[in-house]
């Protein structure tokens, strides 16, 4: 990886694929128009927007416009076309040519859906017959818990101490501690986080809810033991990630006296805003104990935690590895970097030496901390001894439009102008017997998937 010839071939291939894709979209949209009649908002576009867009783009959200009705969407038609053609919206930055491709929360558009939107805009963005409109989605007034539709209201709501972010100032990491208020052992089946208000989303870049509780027999100085047996992080909130629902038979454990150790990143937006973060916890019924415990785990893409050296005007590649001490299922992949972040890959190197790419985010965007949740039948189940390798690329050149200064050296740090490189992954450790049963059901093994080449360089 990183070989100049390979990178050049990879870049040429990408250029050819993009060119062919645009031609295919144009050709496909024309054929669709001839076969099915004009593409209209009522019949063709509204269902796409309802399924992929309006969860964020409706009144009362942080999105700059609503796309629920024709009257709301029509003025933005040209901008919508540009964003979907560039695959900037909906935000889904995963390479669709490698790795696992089935996700619970896939909000990306298919080529056919993009073709319909392009055709609709190029045809003058007509409404069509209002009778063809699907039922209009109903959105609650103000903020509501997204998972309430599935589970009802949260069993527990934990709020951080409010913080007032001034109009101007340095970034702040607010780290209060809040008791959960639980005096018995309970299991968690889902968690959801949100800012205290819509305005709060403007100043809150992300928020971590660490679980602080006494784990019997755990050595706090043993990092490997803490990763596998510690309480871990309950959840991270960021634009692009709002909740976690654990698979049947799995969950997170709350012990009596548990507390939330907050780590909230606030930044100034030229307006003073006071806000807090809320954590909704959905519990299993009393007495219902899931078979396995899931832990939100950090997998570094660095040779050593908190060590990163990015010279000026360079694209830097770094890697980190973790060895699984027992069989495990990886539930998701959520890359985390800052402004110079360009791409991140997660691989599994099996005990027999076979390397498999699990996921590859080739267009990382600091403004969208997307969480890619594997579908039930796609989540990778891995044997003991598997090496998890996470590779990150940072682009500290003028080719990166988010780069504040390509002439600056960049190191590890919490500030937005500093850098990080890790993935948040919910890991469910399972027994050897359950792994063997899973392996027997899934023979023959899937052929190894190719590892991605280095991201395109300028």
Buried (B, 14 or more C-beta within 10 A) or exposed (E): EEEEEEBEEBBEEBEEEEEEBEEEBBEBBEEBBEEEEBBBBBBBBBBBBBBBBBBBBBEEBEBEBBBBBBEBBBEBBEEBBEBBBEBBBBBBBBBBEBBBBEBBBBBBBEEEBBBBBBBBBBEEBBBBEEEBBEEEEEBEEEBEBEBBEEBEEBBBBBBBEEBEBBEEEEBBEBEBEBEBEBEEEBBBBBBBBBBBBBBBBBBBBBBBBBBBBEBEEBEEEEEEBBBBBBBBBBBBBBBBBBBBBBBEEBBBBBBEEBBBBBBBBBBBEEEEBEBBBBBBBBBBEEEEEBEBBBBBBBBBBBEEEEEBEBEEBBBBBBBBBBEBBBBBBBBBBBBBBBBBBBBBBBBBBBEEEEBBBBBBBBBBBBEBBBBBBBEEEBBBBBBBBBBBBBBBBBBBBEBBEBBEEBEBEBEBEEEBBBBBBBBBBBBBBBEEEBBEEBEEEEEEEEEEBEBBBBBBBE
